[in-house]
Amino acid sequence: MNNRYGTLASWVYNLDKPVGRSFGDIEYYRGRLADCAGSILEPAVGNGRFFVPMLEAGFDISGFDPSNEMLGYCRRACAERSLDEGRISHGTFETFAYDRRFAAIVVPLGSFQLITDMAVAKAVLRRFFDHLAPGGRLMIDLDAIGGFLGEGGRVRSWTTWDGDLMTLTDARVSTDYVAQTTVTHLRYELWRDTKLVDSELELFSLRWWGVEEFAMALRETGFVDVVASGDYRYGQAPATGCETISVEARRPE
């Protein structure tokens, strides 16, 4: 199964992107949501990197994730800070359901691009639309296409709290320029005293979007007031060299 975020993958994610690590998104969305009077949903909440600081800042935010391993880190981070663990639950983009509507739905750091099938992606946008209150805002970060075109082959490493070594090796398996998707093999390894004690292979699939393509998909779903911004500068159109494209849209009143 692709994009599973198993035990070692979740561990590495938590080492590399711990709770509170910002790529500009935490500060940006705190500002964009400063006037939000209702509740907020974060799909694909992961280890709580974004979710926990937003909760600490006083936002009424809930979240879900399909990986129990990632949710474990998020729950632990909430417990350590005496925050409400009941705000997060197990769920997927395709099946999540709440008995209330939200004032905003935020999907930071390219998580939406884990959905590689166009029909499924459009169905998820419809699901977002249906879970927003009238006037509610959808905010989604997309990675620019340049980040998809490398061949991989990197080796990265982290030292765990008890001195073990975690390594990640990535190898690009395929790039489909028609479907706008990539598949990468991610090999996670845990080393102790120079010996390999555990390993895990993940198939990681992503889809890139053109800015206008995504705006059209949002409008087709029923969203209005679509604004695309480059590198967390609201209203500044994305340009060549941008790493992150933030797209904001609204459900009509």
N, C-alpha and C positions, 0 to 999 in steps of 0.2 A: 504494500500500500504506500502511495506517495505521500510526502509531507506529514508523516506520522508523529514526529517529535517524540521519539521513544526516550528511554532512560538516559543514555549518554548524550543524545542530541539536546534534550532539555537541560541537562547539567551544563553543557557547553554554552547554551543560550544564556543561562543564568549567570555564568562566569563572565561572558562577553558583554551582556546587556543587563546588568543588575537593575533592581528596582531603583528608579530615579535617574538612570542615565538618559540624558536627553540628546536628541539630534536636532534640537531646535523646535521639536514638535510640542513638548510639554508646555513651554512658555507661550508658544503660538496659540495653542488651543485654550490655555487658561485665559488669554486675552480675548479670543474669539467667543468664548462662552461666558465671559464675565457677566453678561446680562441675561443669561439663561435662567429662567425662573422654574423650569420643570426638571424632570429626571433625564438622565443621559444613559445611553447604552454603548458599551464598547464590545463589539464582536471580536473574537480571537484575542481574548484578553491576555493570553500567554502567562508569563511568570509575574505579571503585575507591574512591569517596568513603567508603563504609562498610567495604569489604573490606580495604583497605590498613591502616587503623588497627587492625582486629581481628587481622590477621596480625602487625603490629608488636607487638601486645600479647601474642603468644605462642599465640594460638588456632590449632588445626589446621583451617583453613578453606579450602574450594575454592569456585569459582563459575563461572558460565557466563552468556553474553549473546548475543542474536541479532544485535547490531550490531557489525560488524567495526571500525567507526570508534570506538565506545565501548571496545571491547576494546583498541584501540591505545593509548588514553590509560591504561587500567589497566595494560597491560604496561609502558608507559613509566614509570609511577609505581613499579611494582615494581622495575624495573631501576635506577632512580635511587636506590633504598633497599637494593639488593642483596637483594631478596626473590625468592622462587621464582615465576617467571612461569609455570611449568608447572602451577600450581594453577588457572589459569583456561582456559576453552575456549569455543569457539563452540557454542551450543545454544539451544533454545527451550523455553518452558514445556511445549509439547505433545510434544516429541520427546526431551528430555534423558534420558540413561541412564547409570548408573554400575554397576560390578560390585561395589559395596560399599554398605552401609547406613550411615546417618548418625545421630549422637546428637541432632542438631538441624538443622532447616532454618529459615532466617531470611529473610523477605522484607520489608525495611524500606521506609518512606516511600511506601507506596501503590502499589508496582510491580505487585502482584497485580491491581489494578483496570484495568490495561491489557488484561486479558482481558474482552471485552465480551459474549461469548456464554455464557449460563448453563450449557449442556451442556458446553462446553469447560472452563469454570471448574471444574465438578464433576469432570471427568476429570482435570484437573491436580491437584486435591486428592487424588484417588485415587493419582496418580503420586507425590505427596509421601508419602502414607501408605506406599506400597510401598517407598520409598527410606529410610524411617526404621527404625532398629533397634527391637525391642520396648522400650517405655519411652521412646522418642525423642520429642522435643518439636518441634512446629511453631509458629512465631512469625510472625505476619503483621500488618503495619500497614495500616490503612484510613483514608482521609481521610473526615472527617465530611461529611454531605450538604450542609451550608452552602457548602462550597467549590465545589460543582457548579452552583450556581444563578445565578451572575453572568452578565452578558451579554458580558463580554470587552471588547475595544476598547482595551486598554492598549498602550502602546509603552514598551519597556524598552531600555536600552542598556548596553554594556560597552566599555571600551577594551582592545584587545589589547596584548600585550607590546611590539609595534613601533609602537604609536600609531594603528592603524586603529580604526575604530568598527564595532561589531557592534550591530544593532538587531533586536528581536523585536516583532512586532505580532500580537496574537491577536484572532480574531473568532469568536464562537460561531456555528456553522452550524445546529445542531439540538440539541434536548433532547427525549428520548423518555421521558416519565414512566411509561410502562408497562414498557418494557424497562430503565428506570433507566440510561440511557446518555446521554452527550453527545458531540458531534463538534465540534471546533474547528479552524479554519484557523490555522496558525502560519506566519508569513512571516518568514524570516530574511534579513537583508541585511548585506553587508559593504561598508563605505564607506572609500575612501582618497582623501585630498585633495579632499573634498567630492564625489567621483564614486563611483557605484555600480559595484562591480567583480564582485560575485557575489550571487546570491539563491537561495533554496530555499524551497519550500512543503511543509509537512508537514500531513497530516491526522491529528489527534490525538484518539483515542477513549478514553473511560473509562467504567467502570460503577461506580455507587455501590451499597453494600450497607447494609441495616438490620442492627443488631447481632444481634438474635435470628435474623434470616434467615441470617446467616453462621454463627452458632452451630449452627443446625439443619443447614446443609449439612455442617459438620464432623462432627456426630454421625451424620448419614446415611452419611458416608464410613467411619465406624468409630472416630473419635477420641473420647476421653473427657476429663474434667477440663477443660472449656472455660472459660476465664476471659477476660473482656473488661475492659480497663483504659483509663482516659482520660488522655491527655496524659502518658504514661510514668510513671504512678503505679500500680504494680502492685496489683491488687485493688480499686482505687477505680473504681467503676462509671462509665462514660461518662455525662456530663450535658450539657445544653444549653450550648453555648459551647465544648465541647471541639473541638480542631482535629484531633487524631489519636486513633484508637481502636486499641489494640494487643490482638490476640487470640492467646491461647496455648492449645494443646491438646496432648494426649499420645496416642501410639499405645499401646494396652494391652500389658502384659508378655506 
